[in-house]
Amino acid sequence: MSEAQAFWPVECPEGEPDLFVCMSCLNEVYRSKVPTGCPTCEALSAFEAFTLEAIQDWGTDELITKAHHACNKTPHSVGYTEPAPPKLAQPLDDPSA
């Protein structure tokens, strides 16, 4: 288990499905990325995009829980930027304050 999972990033237009489910085992889901092979069933190229609402309609409780968890993670997309660091207050002994 020391091997790191490899992923391909997937850019999803705003409003388009961004949760990718393995259609072979229906047990793995990732947001805005696809693994090079399913970690559960080792299927290749078996992932299809769905919305959270669609997964809630047909998914198992485990898959729905994983989908919610994936939605709460920061997506691996080009549009993500780190928040700006907080501004520092001026020192108390600064005469210009």
Phi, psi and omega per residue, in radians:
M1 nan 0.141 -3.139
S2 -1.399 -0.163 3.119
E3 -1.246 2.342 3.104
A4 -1.435 2.474 3.108
Q5 -1.290 2.325 3.117
A6 -1.734 2.413 -3.104
F7 -2.253 2.671 2.944
W8 -1.835 2.202 3.073
P9 -1.242 2.576 3.125
V10 -2.250 2.092 3.095
E11 -1.479 2.152 -3.125
C12 -2.009 2.175 3.086
P13 -1.040 2.628 3.122
E14 -0.932 2.281 3.113
G15 1.540 -0.170 3.123
E16 -1.573 2.699 3.105
P17 -0.988 2.355 -3.120
D18 -2.284 0.203 3.069
L19 -1.840 2.116 -3.063
F20 -1.820 2.074 -3.061
V21 -1.894 2.397 3.055
C22 -1.258 2.046 -3.102
M23 -1.428 -0.097 3.112
S24 -1.445 -0.841 -3.097
C25 -1.930 -0.260 -3.101
L26 0.937 0.636 -3.084
N27 -2.177 -0.166 -3.099
E28 -2.152 2.471 3.122
V29 -2.538 2.407 -3.138
Y30 -2.384 2.615 3.126
R31 -1.784 2.171 3.064
S32 1.007 0.468 3.062
K33 -2.794 2.733 3.140
V34 -2.318 2.277 3.105
P35 -1.253 2.679 3.126
T36 -1.156 -0.384 3.053
G37 -2.729 2.490 -3.127
C38 -1.116 2.227 -3.124
P39 -1.216 -0.324 -3.140
T40 -1.545 -0.906 -3.046
C41 -1.980 -0.039 3.112
E42 1.147 0.299 3.106
A43 -1.177 2.552 3.096
L44 -1.910 2.444 3.089
S45 0.962 0.685 -3.094
A46 -1.924 0.185 -3.060
F47 -1.665 2.373 3.081
E48 -2.224 2.636 -3.064
A49 -1.501 2.431 3.091
F50 -2.501 2.805 2.980
T51 -1.536 2.849 3.088
L52 -1.064 -0.696 -3.130
E53 -1.070 -0.720 3.127
A54 -1.135 -0.741 3.133
I55 -1.110 -0.660 3.125
Q56 -1.145 -0.468 3.127
D57 -1.236 -0.665 -3.008
W58 -2.192 -0.199 -3.031
G59 -1.345 2.804 3.026
T60 -1.272 2.874 3.107
D61 -1.006 -0.700 -3.136
E62 -1.133 -0.773 3.139
L63 -1.142 -0.717 3.123
I64 -1.096 -0.722 3.095
T65 -1.093 -0.767 3.107
K66 -1.106 -0.667 3.130
A67 -1.143 -0.748 3.075
H68 -1.058 -0.745 3.134
H69 -1.101 -0.737 3.130
A70 -1.114 -0.644 3.140
C71 -1.174 -0.491 -3.112
N72 -1.467 -0.202 3.077
K73 -1.478 2.696 3.055
T74 -1.226 2.213 -3.141
P75 -1.172 2.639 3.109
H76 -1.579 1.298 -3.103
S77 -2.180 2.858 -3.110
V78 -1.153 -0.524 -3.064
G79 -1.305 -0.162 -3.102
Y80 -1.335 2.306 3.060
T81 -2.240 2.597 3.099
E82 -1.223 2.524 3.077
P83 -1.146 2.630 -3.140
A84 -1.202 2.532 3.111
P85 -1.193 2.690 -3.139
P86 -1.166 2.612 3.099
K87 -1.362 2.471 -3.138
L88 -1.514 2.475 3.104
A89 -1.275 2.708 3.096
Q90 -1.238 2.551 3.101
P91 -1.081 2.619 -3.111
L92 -1.153 -0.501 -3.094
D93 -1.577 0.251 3.133
D94 -1.374 2.025 -3.077
P95 -1.179 -0.341 -3.134
S96 -1.412 -0.100 -3.097
A97 -1.423 nan nan
